[in-house]
Amino acid sequence: MSKSMRRIVVAFTALLLLYVCIVLVGNIIQIADAADRIHLGAGQPVFWILISTFLITATSPFYLYFKLPKALVPPSESSGPEFEKYLVQLRQRLSTNPRLIGIPLESQEEIQSAIEILAKESDKVIRETATAIFVSTSIMQNGRLDGLITLFTQARMVWRVACVYQQRPSPRQMLYLYSNVGANVLLAESIEEIDLSEVVAPLFASSVTSSIPGMSLIMNSIASGTANAFLTLRVGSITRQYCEALSTPSRSYVRRSATLSAIVIVKDIVKENGTRILTGSWGMLRGAVDSTVQGAKNVANKVGDTSISSAKAVGNTISSTINGVKNIAGKITSK
């Protein structure tokens, strides 16, 4: 992005934020005026309470971001004076990490071992997030809502992984990571890198109900959850690689390794949770079918009972009519 384009983006963002602030302050003034009309003198407290709430809410994300220490930008080379300087700074940073209390950090090998400990912790965060995304988006099946949930959860996951390493990624890195999250959620181009049918296929193979009507909808739901979980794992892997890099990572290598790692883990997530979702969904589907069949039987019984009663009533009417005719004929004959 050129400098002129960057200035245009910054100016547009500033104007947009200014417009939003003006609109919010105007709404707060209206609320305060309404409160003052309801109870004289209540307008001022309501105004300042709402303004304070707005300022705290608006500044909290910035406070949480800058609360973390500055990012250590890894050097482009894995040796030399810059690399040695970076190791010293990284050693100081890791020594303050509560997850590494008592872990030696003197040599480069010990620093690498400490980073592997943090990598296991971040992998746990990434896997938990991907599992939650898989289950929630498989069950909910609401396109827009699923997209919002996935976007918010992935953004939160990036932040949690950064907190594991006790560092604040640089704005450029955060921009790359969050833009990668947005591209993965909205464009979903990375789905082409994995054949989801291979991941969901074991569920078909383990279920004899795959040919039953309605099961295709359930399997499509599981496939959608698998796609969202795969993208979440990929974003988490990219985040982790940038946080633990000892030298500037190659973007192409990061993307490839993140994709391969996500493919391996997403299969485990689908195997662990897919069968449970499939069983629960099939139970609900079978219950709905059973209730529908029972309802049809009840309706049929009612219709049958009504038909029998109507037939009996018609028969009684015909019998009474015949008897009446016989009586009249008898009277005529007797005369």
C-alpha positions as CSV (number, residue, x, y, z in Angstrom):
1,M,0.0,0.0,0.0
2,S,1.4,3.4,-1.1
3,K,1.8,6.3,1.3
4,S,-0.9,8.4,-0.4
5,M,-3.3,5.5,-0.2
6,R,-2.4,4.9,3.4
7,R,-3.1,8.6,4.2
8,I,-6.5,8.4,2.4
9,V,-7.4,5.3,4.5
10,V,-6.3,7.0,7.7
11,A,-8.2,10.2,6.9
12,F,-11.4,8.2,6.0
13,T,-11.2,6.1,9.2
14,A,-10.7,9.3,11.3
15,L,-13.7,10.9,9.6
16,L,-15.8,7.8,10.1
17,L,-14.9,7.6,13.8
18,L,-15.7,11.3,14.2
19,Y,-19.1,10.8,12.6
20,V,-19.9,7.9,14.9
21,C,-18.9,9.9,18.0
22,I,-21.0,12.8,16.9
23,V,-24.0,10.6,16.4
24,L,-23.6,8.8,19.7
25,V,-23.1,12.1,21.6
26,G,-26.3,13.4,19.9
27,N,-28.2,10.4,21.0
28,I,-26.9,10.7,24.6
29,I,-28.0,14.4,24.7
30,Q,-31.5,13.3,23.6
31,I,-31.7,10.7,26.3
32,A,-30.5,13.2,28.9
33,D,-33.2,15.7,27.8
34,A,-35.8,13.0,28.0
35,A,-34.6,12.1,31.5
36,D,-34.7,15.8,32.5
37,R,-38.3,16.1,31.4
38,I,-39.3,13.0,33.3
39,H,-37.5,14.3,36.5
40,L,-36.2,17.8,36.7
41,G,-32.4,17.8,37.3
42,A,-31.9,14.1,36.2
43,G,-30.5,15.2,32.8
44,Q,-27.0,16.1,33.9
45,P,-26.3,12.9,35.9
46,V,-27.7,10.7,33.1
47,F,-25.6,12.6,30.5
48,W,-22.3,12.2,32.4
49,I,-23.0,8.6,33.3
50,L,-23.7,7.7,29.6
51,I,-20.7,9.7,28.4
52,S,-18.4,8.0,30.9
53,T,-19.7,4.6,29.9
54,F,-19.1,5.4,26.2
55,L,-15.5,6.6,26.9
56,I,-14.7,3.5,29.0
57,T,-16.1,1.2,26.4
58,A,-14.3,2.9,23.5
59,T,-10.9,3.1,25.2
60,S,-11.0,-0.4,26.8
61,P,-9.7,-2.3,23.7
62,F,-6.8,0.2,23.3
63,Y,-6.0,-0.2,27.0
64,L,-6.0,-4.0,26.7
65,Y,-3.8,-3.8,23.6
66,F,-1.2,-1.5,25.0
67,K,-1.1,-3.3,28.3
68,L,0.9,-6.0,26.7
69,P,4.6,-5.3,26.2
70,K,5.9,-4.2,22.8
71,A,6.4,-6.8,20.2
72,L,9.9,-8.2,19.6
73,V,10.4,-8.1,15.9
74,P,12.6,-11.0,14.9
75,P,15.6,-10.3,12.7
76,S,15.8,-11.5,9.1
77,E,18.8,-13.7,9.8
78,S,19.2,-16.5,12.3
79,S,22.7,-15.5,13.2
80,G,24.8,-12.4,13.7
81,P,24.8,-9.4,16.0
82,E,21.1,-8.5,15.4
83,F,20.1,-12.1,16.2
84,E,22.2,-12.2,19.4
85,K,20.6,-8.9,20.5
86,Y,17.2,-10.3,19.8
87,L,17.9,-13.4,21.9
88,V,18.9,-11.2,24.8
89,Q,15.6,-9.2,24.5
90,L,13.6,-12.4,24.1
91,R,15.3,-14.0,27.2
92,Q,14.3,-11.0,29.2
93,R,10.7,-11.2,27.9
94,L,10.4,-14.9,28.5
95,S,11.8,-14.6,32.1
96,T,8.7,-12.5,33.0
97,N,6.3,-15.0,31.6
98,P,4.4,-16.7,34.4
99,R,4.2,-19.9,32.4
100,L,8.0,-20.3,32.4
101,I,8.7,-19.8,36.1
102,G,11.8,-22.0,36.9
103,I,12.6,-22.8,33.3
104,P,16.3,-22.1,32.4
105,L,16.7,-19.6,29.6
106,E,20.5,-19.2,29.2
107,S,21.3,-20.8,25.9
108,Q,19.5,-20.7,22.6
109,E,18.4,-24.4,23.0
110,E,16.9,-23.6,26.4
111,I,15.0,-20.6,24.8
112,Q,13.7,-22.9,22.1
113,S,12.6,-25.4,24.7
114,A,10.7,-22.6,26.5
115,I,9.1,-21.5,23.3
116,E,7.9,-25.1,22.7
117,I,6.2,-25.1,26.1
118,L,4.4,-21.9,25.1
119,A,3.6,-23.5,21.7
120,K,1.8,-26.4,23.5
121,E,-0.2,-23.9,25.5
122,S,-1.2,-21.9,22.4
123,D,-2.1,-25.2,20.6
124,K,-4.5,-26.0,23.4
125,V,-6.1,-22.6,23.0
126,I,-6.3,-23.0,19.2
127,R,-7.8,-26.5,19.4
128,E,-10.4,-25.5,22.0
129,T,-11.5,-22.6,19.8
130,A,-11.7,-24.7,16.7
131,T,-13.7,-27.4,18.5
132,A,-16.1,-24.8,19.8
133,I,-16.5,-23.3,16.3
134,F,-17.1,-26.8,14.8
135,V,-19.8,-27.7,17.3
136,S,-21.6,-24.3,17.3
137,T,-21.7,-23.8,13.5
138,S,-22.7,-27.4,12.9
139,I,-25.7,-27.1,15.2
140,M,-26.8,-23.5,14.5
141,Q,-26.8,-23.5,10.7
142,N,-27.4,-19.8,10.2
143,G,-25.1,-18.4,7.5
144,R,-24.7,-14.8,8.7
145,L,-24.7,-15.6,12.4
146,D,-22.2,-18.4,11.9
147,G,-19.9,-15.9,10.0
148,L,-20.1,-13.3,12.8
149,I,-19.5,-16.0,15.5
150,T,-16.5,-17.3,13.6
151,L,-15.0,-13.9,13.0
152,F,-15.4,-12.8,16.6
153,T,-14.1,-16.1,18.0
154,Q,-11.1,-16.1,15.7
155,A,-10.2,-12.5,16.5
156,R,-10.4,-13.4,20.2
157,M,-8.3,-16.5,19.6
158,V,-5.5,-14.4,18.0
159,W,-5.5,-12.2,21.1
160,R,-5.4,-15.1,23.5
161,V,-2.4,-16.7,21.6
162,A,-0.6,-13.4,21.8
163,C,-1.2,-13.3,25.5
164,V,0.2,-16.8,25.9
165,Y,3.5,-15.5,24.6
166,Q,3.2,-12.3,26.7
167,Q,3.9,-10.1,23.8
168,R,2.0,-7.6,21.6
169,P,2.4,-8.3,17.9
170,S,3.3,-5.2,15.9
171,P,0.5,-3.3,14.2
172,R,1.7,-4.7,10.9
173,Q,1.6,-8.2,12.1
174,M,-1.9,-7.7,13.7
175,L,-3.1,-6.2,10.5
176,Y,-1.9,-9.2,8.6
177,L,-3.4,-11.6,11.1
178,Y,-6.8,-10.0,11.3
179,S,-7.0,-9.4,7.6
180,N,-6.2,-13.1,7.2
181,V,-9.1,-13.9,9.6
182,G,-11.5,-11.7,7.6
183,A,-10.4,-13.1,4.3
184,N,-10.8,-16.7,5.5
185,V,-14.2,-16.1,7.0
186,L,-15.7,-13.9,4.2
187,L,-14.0,-15.2,1.1
188,A,-13.3,-18.8,2.2
189,E,-10.7,-19.2,-0.6
190,S,-8.6,-21.5,1.6
191,I,-11.4,-24.2,1.5
192,E,-10.0,-25.2,-1.9
193,E,-6.8,-26.3,-0.3
194,I,-8.6,-29.2,1.5
195,D,-11.0,-31.9,0.4
196,L,-13.6,-31.8,3.1
197,S,-15.3,-34.9,1.8
198,E,-12.2,-36.9,3.0
199,V,-12.6,-35.5,6.5
200,V,-16.4,-36.2,6.7
201,A,-16.2,-39.5,4.9
202,P,-15.5,-41.6,8.1
203,L,-18.8,-40.4,9.5
204,F,-20.6,-41.7,6.4
205,A,-18.7,-45.0,6.6
206,S,-19.5,-45.5,10.3
207,S,-23.2,-44.7,9.9
208,V,-25.7,-47.0,8.2
209,T,-28.2,-44.2,8.1
210,S,-26.4,-42.1,5.5
211,S,-28.9,-43.0,2.9
212,I,-32.0,-42.1,5.0
213,P,-33.8,-38.9,3.9
214,G,-32.8,-36.0,6.1
215,M,-29.3,-37.3,6.8
216,S,-27.8,-35.4,3.9
217,L,-28.9,-32.1,5.7
218,I,-27.1,-33.3,8.8
219,M,-24.0,-34.2,6.9
220,N,-24.0,-30.8,5.2
221,S,-24.2,-29.2,8.6
222,I,-21.2,-31.2,9.8
223,A,-19.3,-30.3,6.6
224,S,-20.0,-26.6,7.2
225,G,-18.7,-26.9,10.8
226,T,-15.6,-28.7,9.5
227,A,-14.9,-25.9,7.1
228,N,-15.1,-23.2,9.8
229,A,-13.0,-25.3,12.2
230,F,-10.4,-25.8,9.5
231,L,-10.2,-22.0,8.9
232,T,-9.9,-21.4,12.6
233,L,-7.1,-23.9,13.0
234,R,-5.3,-22.3,10.0
235,V,-5.5,-18.8,11.5
236,G,-4.4,-20.0,14.9
237,S,-1.4,-21.7,13.4
238,I,-0.4,-18.6,11.5
239,T,-0.7,-16.6,14.7
240,R,1.4,-19.0,16.7
241,Q,4.2,-19.1,14.1
242,Y,4.5,-15.3,14.1
243,C,4.5,-15.2,17.9
244,E,7.2,-17.8,18.3
245,A,9.5,-17.0,15.3
246,L,13.2,-16.5,16.1
247,S,13.7,-15.0,12.6
248,T,11.3,-13.3,10.2
249,P,9.1,-16.1,8.8
250,S,8.4,-16.6,5.1
251,R,4.7,-15.9,4.4
252,S,4.4,-18.6,1.9
253,Y,6.0,-21.2,4.3
254,V,3.7,-20.0,7.1
255,R,0.6,-20.5,4.9
256,R,1.6,-23.9,3.7
257,S,2.6,-25.2,7.2
258,A,-0.6,-23.7,8.7
259,T,-2.7,-25.5,6.1
260,L,-1.0,-28.9,6.6
261,S,-1.3,-28.6,10.4
262,A,-5.0,-27.6,10.1
263,I,-5.8,-30.6,7.9
264,V,-4.3,-33.0,10.5
265,I,-6.0,-31.5,13.5
266,V,-9.4,-30.9,11.9
267,K,-9.7,-34.6,11.2
268,D,-9.2,-35.4,14.9
269,I,-11.8,-32.8,15.8
270,V,-14.4,-34.2,13.4
271,K,-13.8,-37.7,14.6
272,E,-14.1,-36.7,18.3
273,N,-17.2,-34.5,17.9
274,G,-18.8,-35.4,14.6
275,T,-20.2,-38.8,15.6
276,R,-21.7,-37.2,18.7
277,I,-23.4,-34.5,16.6
278,L,-24.5,-37.1,14.1
279,T,-26.0,-39.3,16.8
280,G,-27.8,-36.5,18.5
281,S,-29.2,-35.1,15.3
282,W,-30.3,-38.5,14.1
283,G,-32.1,-39.0,17.5
284,M,-33.9,-35.7,17.0
285,L,-34.8,-36.6,13.4
286,R,-36.0,-40.0,14.4
287,G,-38.1,-38.6,17.2
288,A,-39.7,-36.1,14.8
289,V,-40.5,-38.9,12.4
290,D,-41.9,-41.1,15.1
291,S,-44.1,-38.2,16.4
292,T,-45.3,-37.5,12.8
293,V,-46.2,-41.1,12.3
294,Q,-48.0,-41.3,15.6
295,G,-49.9,-38.1,14.7
296,A,-50.9,-39.6,11.4
297,K,-52.1,-42.7,13.1
298,N,-54.2,-40.6,15.6
299,V,-55.7,-38.6,12.7
300,A,-56.5,-41.8,10.8
301,N,-58.1,-43.3,13.9
302,K,-60.2,-40.2,14.4
303,V,-61.2,-40.2,10.7
304,G,-62.1,-43.8,11.0
305,D,-64.2,-43.4,14.1
306,T,-66.0,-40.4,12.5
307,S,-66.7,-42.4,9.3
308,I,-68.1,-45.3,11.3
309,S,-70.3,-43.0,13.4
310,S,-71.5,-41.3,10.2
311,A,-72.2,-44.6,8.5
312,K,-74.2,-45.8,11.5
313,A,-76.2,-42.6,11.6
314,V,-77.0,-42.9,7.9
315,G,-77.9,-46.5,8.4
316,N,-80.3,-45.6,11.2
317,T,-81.8,-42.9,9.1
318,I,-82.4,-45.3,6.2
319,S,-83.9,-48.0,8.6
320,S,-86.3,-45.5,10.1
321,T,-87.3,-44.3,6.7
322,I,-88.0,-47.9,5.5
323,N,-90.0,-48.6,8.6
324,G,-92.0,-45.5,8.1
325,V,-92.8,-46.5,4.5
326,K,-93.8,-50.0,5.7
327,N,-96.2,-48.5,8.3
328,I,-97.8,-46.2,5.7
329,A,-98.1,-49.1,3.2
330,G,-99.7,-51.3,5.9
331,K,-102.3,-48.6,6.8
332,I,-103.2,-48.2,3.1
333,T,-103.6,-52.0,2.7
334,S,-105.8,-52.3,5.8
335,K,-108.1,-49.6,4.4
